């Protein structure tokens, strides 16, 4: 996959991140067919970029297994 410029995206904290500043996952919207994901505590480490369908399958799996 070619490099994707994420310098101008807007990151938002995942609704599945906890509120005490612990496990903070951020996602970026607005890139067609892709979902960038990063650790908000270490943004300089970069992001993982998933195809939209793969990210949706992951989120749906989490929803089925989280009480």
C-alpha positions as CSV (number, residue, x, y, z in Angstrom):
1,X,0.0,0.0,0.0
2,X,1.3,3.4,-0.8
3,X,2.1,6.0,1.9
4,X,-0.9,8.0,3.1
5,X,-0.5,11.6,4.2
6,X,-2.2,11.8,7.6
7,X,-0.8,15.2,8.5
8,X,-4.1,17.0,7.9
9,X,-6.6,14.5,9.3
10,X,-8.8,15.2,12.3
11,X,-8.4,12.5,15.0
12,X,-11.2,11.6,17.3
13,X,-11.1,9.3,20.4
14,X,-12.9,6.0,19.9
15,X,-16.1,5.6,21.9
16,X,-14.5,2.3,23.2
17,X,-11.6,4.1,24.9
18,X,-12.0,4.5,28.6
19,X,-12.6,7.9,30.1
20,X,-9.7,7.9,32.7
21,X,-7.0,8.6,30.1
22,X,-6.0,5.0,29.9
23,X,-6.6,2.9,26.8
24,X,-7.0,5.7,24.2
25,X,-7.5,4.7,20.6
26,X,-8.1,7.4,18.0
27,X,-9.5,7.1,14.6
28,X,-9.5,9.5,11.6
29,X,-12.5,10.0,9.3
30,X,-12.5,11.4,5.8
31,X,-10.2,9.1,3.9
32,X,-12.3,7.1,1.4
33,X,-12.3,3.4,2.0
34,X,-9.7,3.6,4.8
35,X,-9.6,4.0,8.5
36,X,-6.4,5.2,10.2
37,X,-6.1,4.2,13.9
38,X,-3.5,5.3,16.4
39,X,-2.6,5.3,20.1
40,X,-3.4,8.8,21.4
41,X,-0.7,8.5,24.1
42,X,2.0,7.9,21.4
43,X,0.8,9.7,18.2
44,X,4.4,10.0,16.9
45,X,4.6,6.2,16.6
46,X,2.3,6.5,13.6
47,X,-0.9,4.9,12.7
48,X,-2.2,1.6,11.4
49,X,-4.5,2.0,8.3
50,X,-7.3,-0.5,7.8
51,X,-9.6,-1.0,4.9
52,X,-13.0,0.2,5.9
53,X,-14.6,-3.2,5.6
54,X,-11.9,-4.8,7.8
55,X,-12.3,-2.1,10.5
56,X,-16.1,-2.5,10.4
57,X,-15.7,-6.2,10.9
58,X,-13.4,-5.7,13.9
59,X,-15.7,-3.1,15.5
60,X,-18.7,-5.4,15.1
61,X,-16.7,-8.3,16.6
62,X,-15.9,-6.1,19.6
63,X,-19.5,-5.0,20.0
64,X,-20.5,-8.7,20.2
65,X,-18.0,-9.6,22.9
66,X,-18.0,-6.5,25.1
67,X,-20.7,-6.6,27.9
